Amino acid sequence: MALLIVGLGNIGPEYAHTRHNVGFDVLDAWAKASNARFTNLRYGAVTEIVLKGKRFMLLKPSTYVNLSGKAVNYWLRAERFAMEDLLVVVDDLALPFGALRMRRQGSDGGHNGLKNINEIIGHGNYARLRVGIGNSFLQGQQVDYVLSEWNDEEQKMLPGVLDRAIDAIKAFGLTGVERAMNAFNSLPPEPRT
């Protein structure tokens, strides 16, 4: 049994570790903890992690966030993944920093990456894990905010947020979307001391 886990983000050093790239950061943290290495393949960087007999294929699209659908569609077809085996990890302005929200399916919620995926595959019937990045920006500053780096307080809390997101992905694969939603759809954790 295989699962396709897609972390959304923008390629290039100027985007590394920005709020918009939290999908990349989640997958990078899991790969690092598992001694897995990404290989640049068609439309993205790919690695695999096997956990309790389940194969998790991790994909970081190389198409930029707003064109993520091309990479998702290619790998869904190339590896013949079932739609219920797809999980997209994405940043979310509507959630407080560190909060997680997993959904079985849904709209793009104003996220251009999800919008492009929905347009190219023709629907929104796939699971997504939204990672809250907060919304402390002035009117008209949304783009600058999502493309900026974490502040000092967020940097301290980020490892815990990434760990919880990884645990949520593992739960999605091992216990199913409903149990994962019940366990991880929550407010952010308290800061580490």
C-alpha positions as CSV (number, residue, x, y, z in Angstrom):
1,M,0.0,0.0,0.0
2,A,1.4,3.4,-1.0
3,L,0.5,7.0,-0.2
4,L,1.4,10.2,-2.0
5,I,2.2,13.0,0.4
6,V,2.7,16.3,-1.3
7,G,4.2,19.3,0.5
8,L,3.6,22.6,-1.2
9,G,6.3,25.3,-1.5
10,N,8.4,27.3,-3.9
11,I,11.7,26.2,-5.1
12,G,14.8,28.4,-4.8
13,P,16.9,29.7,-1.9
14,E,15.0,33.0,-1.7
15,Y,11.8,31.0,-0.7
16,A,13.5,28.5,1.7
17,H,11.9,28.5,5.2
18,T,9.3,31.1,4.4
19,R,5.8,30.7,5.7
20,H,4.5,29.7,2.2
21,N,7.0,26.8,2.2
22,V,5.8,25.1,5.4
23,G,4.7,22.1,3.3
24,F,8.3,21.6,2.1
25,D,9.6,22.1,5.7
26,V,7.3,19.3,7.0
27,L,8.5,16.8,4.4
28,D,12.1,17.9,4.8
29,A,11.9,17.4,8.6
30,W,10.4,13.9,8.2
31,A,13.0,12.9,5.6
32,K,15.8,14.2,7.8
33,A,14.5,12.3,10.8
34,S,14.2,9.1,8.7
35,N,17.6,9.5,6.9
36,A,15.8,9.7,3.6
37,R,17.2,11.7,0.8
38,F,15.2,13.5,-1.9
39,T,16.0,12.9,-5.6
40,N,15.1,15.4,-8.3
41,L,12.8,13.7,-10.7
42,R,10.1,14.9,-13.1
43,Y,8.1,17.8,-11.7
44,G,9.7,17.5,-8.2
45,A,11.9,16.1,-5.6
46,V,10.9,12.7,-4.3
47,T,11.8,10.3,-1.5
48,E,10.1,7.3,0.1
49,I,9.7,6.3,3.8
50,V,8.3,2.9,4.8
51,L,6.5,2.8,8.1
52,K,4.8,-0.3,9.5
53,G,4.6,-1.8,6.0
54,K,3.2,1.3,4.4
55,R,5.1,3.2,1.7
56,F,4.9,7.0,2.0
57,M,6.1,8.7,-1.2
58,L,7.0,12.3,-0.4
59,L,6.8,14.9,-3.2
60,K,8.0,18.5,-3.2
61,P,6.8,19.9,-6.5
62,S,9.3,21.9,-8.6
63,T,6.5,23.8,-10.3
64,Y,6.1,26.6,-7.8
65,V,3.1,26.7,-5.5
66,N,0.6,28.2,-8.0
67,L,1.3,25.5,-10.5
68,S,1.4,22.5,-8.2
69,G,-1.4,20.6,-10.0
70,K,0.9,19.6,-12.8
71,A,3.2,17.7,-10.5
72,V,0.4,16.2,-8.4
73,N,-1.4,15.0,-11.5
74,Y,1.8,13.5,-13.0
75,W,2.7,11.5,-9.9
76,L,-0.9,10.4,-9.3
77,R,-1.0,8.9,-12.8
78,A,2.6,7.7,-13.0
79,E,2.4,5.7,-9.7
80,R,-1.3,4.9,-10.0
81,F,-2.2,6.3,-6.6
82,A,-5.9,6.1,-5.6
83,M,-7.3,9.5,-4.8
84,E,-7.9,8.5,-1.1
85,D,-4.2,7.9,-0.8
86,L,-3.3,11.5,-1.6
87,L,-2.6,14.1,1.2
88,V,-1.5,17.6,0.4
89,V,0.3,19.6,3.1
90,V,-0.3,23.3,2.8
91,D,0.1,26.7,4.6
92,D,-3.1,28.4,5.8
93,L,-3.5,32.1,6.7
94,A,-6.9,31.4,8.3
95,L,-5.4,29.3,11.1
96,P,-3.3,30.6,14.0
97,F,0.3,29.8,13.8
98,G,0.9,26.1,14.6
99,A,-2.7,24.9,14.4
100,L,-3.4,21.9,12.2
101,R,-6.5,21.1,10.2
102,M,-6.9,17.9,8.2
103,R,-9.8,17.5,5.9
104,R,-11.0,14.6,3.8
105,Q,-11.7,16.9,0.9
106,G,-12.8,20.5,0.3
107,S,-12.4,23.8,-1.5
108,D,-9.1,25.5,-2.2
109,G,-9.9,28.0,0.6
110,G,-8.3,30.8,-1.3
111,H,-5.0,28.9,-1.6
112,N,-3.6,29.2,-5.2
113,G,-1.7,25.9,-4.9
114,L,-4.9,23.9,-4.0
115,K,-6.8,25.9,-6.6
116,N,-4.4,24.8,-9.3
117,I,-4.5,21.1,-8.1
118,N,-8.3,21.2,-8.1
119,E,-8.4,22.7,-11.7
120,I,-5.9,20.2,-13.1
121,I,-7.3,17.0,-11.5
122,G,-10.8,18.3,-11.9
123,H,-12.0,18.2,-8.2
124,G,-11.1,18.7,-4.6
125,N,-11.8,15.2,-3.4
126,Y,-8.5,14.5,-1.7
127,A,-7.2,15.0,1.8
128,R,-5.3,18.1,2.8
129,L,-3.4,19.0,6.0
130,R,-3.5,22.7,6.6
131,V,-0.7,24.1,8.8
132,G,-1.6,27.5,10.4
133,I,0.8,30.3,9.6
134,G,-1.2,33.1,11.3
135,N,-2.3,36.3,9.6
136,S,-0.6,39.2,11.4
137,F,-0.1,41.4,8.4
138,L,-1.5,44.8,7.4
139,Q,-4.1,45.0,4.6
140,G,-2.5,44.6,1.2
141,Q,0.6,42.9,2.7
142,Q,-0.6,39.3,2.4
143,V,1.9,38.3,-0.3
144,D,4.9,39.8,1.6
145,Y,3.7,38.0,4.7
146,V,3.5,34.5,3.2
147,L,6.8,34.9,1.5
148,S,8.6,36.2,4.6
149,E,10.5,34.1,7.1
150,W,9.2,33.1,10.6
151,N,9.7,35.6,13.4
152,D,11.9,34.6,16.4
153,E,9.0,33.3,18.5
154,E,7.7,31.2,15.6
155,Q,11.2,29.9,15.0
156,K,11.3,28.5,18.5
157,M,7.9,26.8,18.2
158,L,8.4,25.6,14.6
159,P,10.1,22.2,15.4
160,G,7.2,21.2,17.5
161,V,4.7,22.2,14.8
162,L,6.6,20.2,12.2
163,D,6.7,17.2,14.5
164,R,3.0,17.3,15.0
165,A,2.4,17.7,11.3
166,I,4.6,14.6,10.7
167,D,2.6,12.7,13.3
168,A,-0.6,13.7,11.6
169,I,0.7,12.4,8.2
170,K,1.7,9.1,9.8
171,A,-1.8,8.8,11.4
172,F,-3.4,9.5,8.1
173,G,-1.5,6.6,6.5
174,L,-1.7,4.2,9.4
175,T,-5.1,4.8,11.0
176,G,-7.1,6.7,8.3
177,V,-8.2,10.2,7.7
178,E,-11.0,10.2,10.3
179,R,-8.9,9.2,13.2
180,A,-6.1,11.5,12.1
181,M,-8.6,14.4,12.0
182,N,-9.9,13.6,15.5
183,A,-6.4,13.4,16.9
184,F,-4.7,16.4,15.2
185,N,-7.3,19.0,14.4
186,S,-6.4,21.2,17.3
187,L,-5.0,24.5,18.5
188,P,-1.2,25.0,18.4
189,P,0.9,23.5,21.1
190,E,2.4,25.6,23.9
191,P,5.9,26.9,23.2
192,R,8.8,24.7,24.2
193,T,10.8,25.9,27.2
